[in-house]
Amino acid sequence: MFRLFYWFMDISLVIPLYNEEESLHPLVKWITEVMSKHNYAYEIIFVNDGSSDGSWDILKELKAKHGDLIKAISFRRNYGKAAALDQGFEVASGDVVITMDADLQDSPEEIDPLYKMITEEGYDLVSGWKKKRHDPITKTIPSKLFNAVARKVSHIKLHDFNCGLKAYKNDVVKDIHVYGDMHRWMPVLAKWQGYGKIGEKVVEHRAREFGVSKFGAKRLISGFLDLLSLFFVGKFNKKPMHFFGTLGIISIAMGVIALIYLSVMKIFFDMPRIQDRPLFFFGLLTLIIGTQLFLTGFISELINDSRVKENNYNVKEKLL
């Protein structure tokens, strides 16, 4: 029987959306049916990422109908999926936080097995794997390439890093700040925060019923750029001087060696006009670059030491 009052929350569903007005009513109906069947205490947190259609009006209707089961946040403009997830994670109170897309391509029937993998099998994070996809080859082939590179670089054995259907312990989402397009790399971010038990589950991928895909070919390029950025930040976030300082030492050493060589040749072998030689300018240039890298490292350390977490998303309205 459906429970009206809870002392605790089993599941928080975080659902980002952008122009998905047709799918919201059937999605909520399907979710409530699944949750009632399993008698879960739950909340559905929608984050409207600056939709230009009637999505927000429909969310207001759903809030009026379902009360506290529905929470909704609306951005004034489109910030991207990572920003939407980050805002949803902030208000999520369930023991397990499950993310899914609003386009009905993710099946709510997967909620129960994902929840049990977290609560009964002890996983920190479980990522969905859309093994059988209803997408064109122009999307599936780049996705396979992207995931192969991601597995190689991250050493996390997942087949589908970008699957929107994931389950987390609540502690995981509270410890991770998602920004830019880093929602693709949640397993990597979790691993770096010390959450090492990461699992995978084959999930149903349904054909799109309404609207069009919000992702284009540029996602492949941006994904690899994000990967480079992620690993730089992850490796040197707490110690930027190690990166810039090392490069500075190498650059300065090259400059010193070049200038010492020219000095020796001038003093002992009477080399004429060393100031006109390319090696002289190379030595000066590397000394200057090395000094700049050192200064960059020091400034980065100062910024890192005083940095605080800030969210700069312009939230228009909340229904909590």
Secondary structure, 3 states (H helix, E strand, C coil): CCCCCCCCCCEEEEEEECCCHHHHHHHHHHHHHHHHHHCCCEEEEEEECCCCCCHHHHHHHHHHHHHHHEEEEEECCCCCHHHHHHHHHHHCCCCEEEECCCCCCECHHHHHHHHHHHHCCCCCEEEEECCCCCCCHHHHHHHHHHHHHHHHHHCCCCCCCCCCCEEEEHHHHHHCCCCCCHHHHHHHHHHHCCCCCEEEEECCECCCCCCCCCCCCHHHHHHHHHHHHHHHHHHHCCCHHHHHHHHHHHHHHHHHHHHHHHHHHHHHHCCCCHHHCHHHHHHHHHHHHHHHHHHHHHHHHHHHHHCCCCCCCCEEEEEC
